[in-house]
Amino acid sequence: MLSSSITRRAFSSAIKTITPLTSKKHPHLKRGPYKKVDAQDINVFKKLLPEQQQVVTEDTDVYNLDFFNLYRGSSNKFNQIRSFDATSGIVVVDAGVILQNLDQHLEPHGYTVPLDLGAKGSCQIGGNVSTNAGGLRLMRFGNLHGNVLGLEVVLPDGTILNSLATPLRKDNTGYDLKQLFIGAEGTLGIVTGVALLTPKKARATNVAMVAVDSFEHIQQAYASARDELSEILSAFEFWDHDSVQLVQKTMLSDQIYPLNSSSSPYYALLETQGSREDHDMQKLESYLEKNMTNGVIQDGVLAQDASQVNALWQWREKIPEAITRSGTAMTYDVAMDIRLFPRMVQDVKTKFPPGKSQYSNILGFGHIGDGNLHIMANMEGFDQHGQEAFDDYIFKWAIEHQGSISAEHGIGIHKVDYMTQCKNPVQLALMRKIKANFDKHSIMNPYKVIPENNGV
């Protein structure tokens, strides 16, 4: 049984004040005509469920707070791995199974989860599916729309939609209903079970970290990696110099940065996954030699063993946690033409100059391989108006440049007011019809994803 404290989260020691309830931060949202749970309701549930399946309120507190301490609500027994087929690689799990636990379960069988997130130690498969989480290796394995083979979903009227009995890779018999729930953020039903296609775990994983002197060279290094490494390339991440400084200051102060060029404006991490160590390493060494010779890469280092692989990855993976340790965290997840990445970050810094405004540590990093930029920043204390001003600039910038305001983090309540700018009237009308057909009384995660219909 988990304690009610927040100790389960890796960043918990940095949290000084837990964010207010979302209902307090968004007072304009009025509660719908929903019944409040009372003692009589609880007694009914106690009669229905065996004692070991009952969870008291304190036990769920840790799951009602998001990773960045930005949102807090006012559910963890679904955590069983139901079955695994070592021939097909299909695993069926409860929605509450933690991502890292599933990966550890699959590892002895030679398989892995086609999803890897910085929050893998706490995020759950059902949440991953409901938000269509992307992660660090999307360019290799694709997103969950392609890897989820079946779902068990409780619909608003209590009906259970179950496509887990015979999870097939190919099935063209009618509408693919499960796709409606992937990325729907619980607005159409509650995901309680997932059938997932898992790939074989790579026998050889190699990682290189490189320094470059311009974002143009980041793009050239990526294009070259796709040419030279092609079928074994599994990740291509980038981050800026400010990210290095913050991680080193807050989390890795006792460690020396792996590259001699510690003042370069940009860095990238390349990962390859394959079946032959010597073949993959030869290709990676050839790639580095070629790009260092032609001046695209200024400096580089290759991991020599698993511990060094983890040591290189940590400089990328610890960036979000470094932000949470440095004050009130603001995190943004946008997608656009990768050539626009540095321009957006610079425009944000120009609009909200660090040190001359209430904002600091404005960082740019993310997934070059799938066009996903993360912008993160700290704000002094908590100022709702300050966050809204930052939000508005980020979201409108992305929309004006034909990008997405949410590449992999979802819409929720944070971005719902911008949906009328992201989607055209036809798209919004269809989304509302789908919602109305599934959830006539709007009881499933209300106020999220679909904006109020004010004639748009």
TAHUFEN-V880690 format. One record per backbone hydrogen bond with DSSP energy under -1.0 kcal/mol. NH is the residue of the N-H (numbers start at 1). CO is the residue of the C=O. Records with the same first field share a line. If there is no record, write none. Layout:
NH->CO / CO
This chain:
9->6
12->9
14->11
15->12
22->72
24->21
25->21
26->22
29->26
34->32
42->38
43->39
44->40
45->41
46->42
47->43
48->44
49->45
53->50
54->51
59->56
60->57
63->60
64->61
66->71
69->66
73->64
79->77
82->92
83->92
85->90
89->85
91->196
92->83
93->194
94->80
95->192
96->78
97->94
99->123
100->120
102->98
103->99
104->100
105->101
106->102
107->103
109->106
110->107
111->106
112->199
120->117
122->119
123->119
125->97
126->95
128->124
129->125
130->126
131->127
133->128
136->116
140->137
141->137
142->138
146->143
148->144
149->195
150->195
152->193
153->161
154->190
155->159
158->155
161->153
163->151
174->172
177->175
179->176
180->177
181->178
183->129
184->181
185->130
187->184
190->154
192->152
193->152
194->93
195->150
196->91
197->147
198->89
201->110
203->274
204->274
206->272
208->270
209->301
210->268
211->299
212->266
218->214
219->215
220->216
221->217
222->218
223->219
224->220
225->221
226->222
227->223
228->224
229->225
232->229
233->230
234->271
235->271
237->269
238->366
239->267
240->364
241->265
244->240
245->241
246->242
247->243
248->244
249->245
250->246
251->247
252->247
255->252
262->260
264->261
266->212
267->239
268->210
269->237
270->208
271->235
272->206
273->232
274->204
280->276
281->277
282->278
283->279
284->280
285->281
286->282
287->283
288->284
289->285
290->286
291->287
292->288
293->289
294->290
296->291
297->291
298->211
299->211
301->209
303->207
309->305
310->306
311->307
312->308
313->309
314->310
315->312
316->313
317->313
318->314
319->316
322->318
323->319
324->320
325->321
326->323
328->379
330->377
332->375
334->373
335->404
336->371
340->337
341->338
344->340
345->341
346->342
347->343
348->344
349->345
350->346
351->347
352->348
355->359
356->353
360->378
363->376
365->374
366->238
367->372
368->236
369->236
371->368
372->367
373->334
374->365
375->332
376->363
377->330
378->360
379->328
380->358
387->383
388->384
389->385
390->386
391->387
392->388
393->389
394->390
395->391
396->392
397->393
398->394
399->395
400->396
401->397
402->399
403->398
404->335
407->333
415->411
418->415
419->416
421->418
422->418
423->419
428->424
429->425
430->426
431->427
432->428
433->429
434->430
435->431
436->432
437->433
438->434
439->435
442->439
448->445
449->412
450->448
454->452
